[in-house]
């Protein structure tokens, strides 16, 4: 669900800003000669930085998810409650059915929200985590549908394809941020121009990264339909539809305060609000599955 995309975007922005600060301090990637930008050099520099940032974010994704969400990883051979053991067994059964050879880590994080996510740098180094609220709110069939959807994300390699897209977006973010920073610095006094340029790079990179995330979110919405289909193949269409209807019932009950926190989660958003969501409208997801 939305946590996977939120963590990827947040980690990517953090990594990119850090790389930008370091490279602005060090004399690396000299794309300004005689006071003019060498656009070919800048584009090559931007691609290296952009894809490095994206793949660093991917490599850190599982660790960041555990740290930021406080995920408790459930060890198959460790002391588990009946509910926890059943959760691990379900994820592993669905993973084997999806052709995944190395089982994902399975975890629970303590939150009343109804949510789950899958993340990790590869199919063999993945994590499926669910909230305590989801386990308390949903029945067994709905939980299986949600887990099948998340396993489908892993089997489809969505984190890798999302990273490649993020690398392209990052390339243009770095490229245009540094052009904009150079233009702004031209209006500053000569002695202040380097400082203005340094600050402007950071500001523009953050701003353009946020705009670029709209492209990533749009692709995420597109991939959700594929994960729904994959979940239906793994758990059965009825369970997948039941899971989505359960999510729909939950979102309809969410009060105003909780709704304000649900920007990147499962939703029934339409119109302009959908641009800022990682997931398509639940009604449309259900409709497509029913027509499958």
C-alpha positions in Angstrom: 0.0 0.0 0.0 1.0 3.6 0.3 3.8 3.1 2.9 6.0 1.4 0.3 5.9 4.5 -2.0 6.1 7.0 0.8 9.2 5.4 2.2 10.8 5.2 -1.3 10.1 8.9 -2.0 11.1 10.1 1.4 14.3 8.2 1.4 15.1 9.3 -2.2 14.6 13.0 -1.3 16.8 12.6 1.8 19.6 10.8 -0.2 19.4 13.3 -3.1 19.6 16.3 -0.9 22.6 14.8 1.0 24.4 14.0 -2.3 23.6 17.5 -3.6 25.1 19.1 -0.5 28.2 16.9 -0.6 28.8 17.5 -4.4 28.2 21.3 -4.0 31.0 21.4 -1.4 33.5 19.1 -3.3 34.9 20.2 -6.7 33.2 17.2 -8.5 31.4 17.4 -11.8 32.7 20.7 -13.1 29.9 21.6 -15.6 30.5 25.4 -15.5 33.3 26.7 -17.6 34.1 30.3 -18.2 30.9 31.2 -16.4 28.7 29.2 -18.7 26.9 25.8 -18.2 28.1 22.9 -20.3 24.8 21.2 -20.8 26.1 17.9 -22.0 28.5 17.6 -19.0 25.7 18.6 -16.7 23.3 16.0 -18.1 25.9 13.3 -17.7 26.6 14.5 -14.2 22.9 14.6 -13.4 22.3 11.0 -14.6 25.2 9.7 -12.5 23.9 11.5 -9.4 20.2 10.7 -10.2 20.6 7.0 -10.6 23.1 6.7 -7.7 20.6 8.4 -5.5 17.7 6.1 -6.7 19.7 2.9 -6.2 21.0 4.0 -2.8 17.4 4.6 -1.8 16.4 1.1 -3.0 19.3 -0.5 -1.2 18.3 1.2 2.0 14.5 0.7 1.6 14.1 -2.4 3.8 16.3 -1.0 6.6 14.5 2.3 6.4 11.1 0.7 6.6 12.1 -1.2 9.7 13.5 1.8 11.4 10.9 4.4 10.5 7.9 2.1 11.1 9.2 0.2 14.0 8.6 -3.1 12.3 8.9 -6.2 14.5 10.3 -9.0 12.2 8.8 -12.4 12.9 11.3 -15.2 12.8 9.8 -18.5 11.5 11.8 -20.5 14.0 11.3 -18.0 16.9 8.6 -17.8 19.6 5.5 -16.7 17.8 1.9 -16.3 18.8 -0.7 -18.4 16.8 -1.7 -15.2 14.9 1.9 -14.3 14.1 2.7 -17.8 12.9 -0.3 -17.9 10.7 0.7 -14.6 9.2 4.2 -15.9 8.4 2.8 -19.1 6.9 0.4 -17.2 4.7 3.1 -14.9 3.3 5.4 -17.8 2.6 2.7 -19.9 1.0 1.7 -17.0 -1.3 5.4 -16.3 -2.1 6.0 -19.9 -3.1 2.9 -19.7 -5.3 4.3 -16.5 -6.9 7.6 -18.3 -7.7 9.7 -16.4 -5.1 12.5 -18.7 -4.1 13.8 -16.9 -1.0 11.0 -16.1 1.4 10.4 -12.4 2.3 10.8 -11.2 5.9 7.5 -10.8 7.6 6.8 -8.1 10.2 4.2 -6.3 12.2 4.3 -2.6 13.2 2.2 -1.2 16.0 -0.3 1.2 14.5 -4.1 1.4 14.6 -4.2 2.2 10.9 -5.3 -0.4 8.4 -2.3 -0.7 6.2 0.4 -3.1 4.8 3.4 -2.7 2.5 6.1 -4.6 0.7 9.6 -3.3 0.2 13.2 -4.3 -0.4 15.9 -4.1 -3.0 15.1 -7.4 -4.7 12.8 -10.4 -4.7 15.3 -12.2 -2.5 15.7 -9.4 0.0 12.2 -8.2 0.6 9.9 -7.4 3.5 6.1 -7.7 3.9 4.8 -5.7 6.9 1.3 -5.3 8.2 -0.1 -3.0 10.8 -1.6 -4.3 14.0 -4.8 -2.3 13.1 -5.2 -4.3 9.9 -5.0 -7.7 11.7 -7.5 -6.5 14.3 -9.9 -5.0 11.7 -10.0 -7.5 8.9 -11.2 -11.0 8.7 -9.0 -13.9 7.6 -10.0 -13.8 3.9 -9.4 -10.0 3.6 -6.0 -10.3 5.3 -5.0 -13.0 2.8 -6.1 -10.8 -0.1 -4.0 -7.9 1.2 -1.0 -10.2 1.7 -1.4 -11.6 -1.8 -1.4 -8.0 -3.2 1.8 -7.2 -1.4 3.5 -10.4 -2.5 2.4 -9.6 -6.1 4.3 -6.4 -5.8 7.5 -8.3 -4.9 6.9 -10.9 -7.7 6.4 -8.2 -10.2 9.6 -6.5 -9.3 7.8 -3.2 -8.7 10.5 -1.7 -6.4 13.1 -2.1 -9.1 11.0 -0.7 -11.9 10.0 2.2 -9.6 13.7 2.8 -8.8 14.5 3.0 -12.5 11.8 5.5 -13.0 13.0 7.4 -9.9 16.5 7.5 -11.4 15.1 9.2 -14.6 13.1 11.7 -12.5 16.2 12.3 -10.3 18.3 13.0 -13.4 15.9 15.8 -14.6 15.6 17.1 -11.0 19.4 17.5 -10.7 19.7 18.9 -14.2 17.0 21.6 -13.9 17.7 22.4 -10.2 21.3 23.3 -11.1 20.3 25.3 -14.1 17.8 27.3 -12.0 20.4 27.7 -9.2 22.9 29.0 -11.7 20.4 31.5 -13.1 19.5 32.8 -9.6 23.2 33.1 -8.7 23.8 35.4 -11.7 21.6 38.0 -10.0 23.6 38.0 -6.8 26.7 40.0 -6.0 29.9 38.4 -7.2 31.1 37.7 -3.6 27.7 36.1 -2.6 27.1 34.2 -5.8 28.7 30.9 -4.6 26.6 30.9 -1.4 23.4 31.8 -3.3 24.2 29.0 -5.8 24.7 26.5 -3.0 21.5 27.4 -1.2 19.5 27.6 -4.4 20.6 24.1 -5.5 19.2 22.6 -2.3 16.0 24.6 -2.5 15.3 23.8 -6.1 16.3 20.2 -5.7 13.7 19.7 -2.9 11.0 21.6 -4.8 11.6 19.7 -8.1 11.9 16.4 -6.2 8.4 17.0 -4.8 7.1 17.8 -8.3 8.9 14.7 -9.7 7.2 12.6 -7.1 3.9 13.2 -9.0 5.3 11.1 -11.9 6.3 8.4 -9.5 2.9 8.4 -7.8 1.2 8.2 -11.2 3.2 5.1 -12.1 2.5 3.7 -8.7 -1.3 4.0 -9.3 -0.8 2.2 -12.6 1.1 -0.7 -10.9 -1.5 -1.1 -8.3 -3.9 -2.6 -10.9 -1.3 -5.1 -11.8 -0.7 -6.0 -8.1 -4.5 -6.4 -7.7 -4.5 -8.9 -10.6 -1.5 -10.7 -9.2 -3.2 -10.9 -5.8 -6.4 -12.3 -7.4 -4.3 -15.0 -9.1 -2.6 -15.9 -5.9 -5.4 -15.7 -3.3 -8.4 -15.9 -5.6 -10.5 -13.1 -7.2 -13.2 -13.2 -4.5 -10.7 -12.7 -1.6 -9.0 -9.9 -3.4 -12.3 -8.1 -4.0 -13.3 -8.8 -0.5 -10.0 -7.3 0.8 -10.7 -4.1 -1.3 -14.2 -3.8 -0.1 -13.0 -4.2 3.5 -10.6 -1.4 2.9 -13.4 0.7 1.4 -15.5 0.1 4.4 -12.7 1.2 6.7 -11.9 4.4 4.8 -15.6 5.3 4.9 -15.5 5.1 8.7 -12.3 7.1 9.1 -12.9 10.4 10.8 -11.5 13.7 9.7 -8.4 13.6 11.7 -7.4 10.2 10.4 -8.3 11.1 6.9 -5.8 13.9 7.0 -3.1 11.3 7.6 -4.2 9.1 4.8 -2.8 11.1 1.9 -0.5 8.3 0.7 -2.6 5.3 1.7 -5.6 3.4 0.4 -8.2 5.9 -0.6 -11.3 6.9 -2.5 -9.8 10.1 -3.8 -10.9 11.5 -7.2 -10.0 14.4 -9.4 -7.1 16.6 -8.4 -6.6 14.9 -5.1 -5.8 11.7 -6.9 -2.6 13.3 -8.3 -1.1 13.2 -4.7 -2.1 9.6 -4.0 -0.1 6.4 -4.6 -3.2 4.4 -5.1 -6.1 4.6 -7.5 -9.8 5.0 -6.5 -10.9 1.8 -4.7 -14.2 1.7 -6.7 -12.2 1.6 -9.9 -9.9 -1.2 -8.5 -13.0 -3.2 -7.5 -14.7 -2.6 -10.9 -11.6 -3.8 -12.8 -11.3 -6.9 -10.7 -15.0 -7.8 -11.1 -14.6 -7.5 -14.9 -11.5 -9.7 -14.8 
